[in-house]
Amino acid sequence: MQEDDISIQKRKKQEILNALGGLVYQERARLSKGINTFSYEYDIGNGLLSRLEKGNIDTKITTLWKLANAFGYKCSDFVKLIEENLPNEFNFYN
């Protein structure tokens, strides 16, 4: 893989992480829950949640599933919301 391809993929990954983080922050605020309360109630570490909201880390599918359910969504619907926060026709490879 060429250097340009690697940097494009890193940028695309960061876009996904930022979209996820923004959505998690927005939904947590909608529930009027602080990070500590939310993380305790839904068994998601508060440090993990904080880094996730900032787009600093990737997450496991099980954490994504917990988040979706905590906000009242099916996981597939939650992923659709993430997609809505990405540019039109977003594609990881171009």
Secondary structure, DSSP 8 states (H G I E B T S, - for coil): --HHHHHHHHHHHHHHHHHHHHHHHHHHHHTT--HHHHHHHTT--HHHHHHHHTT-S---HHHHHHHHHHTT--HHHHHHHHHHTS-TT--TT-
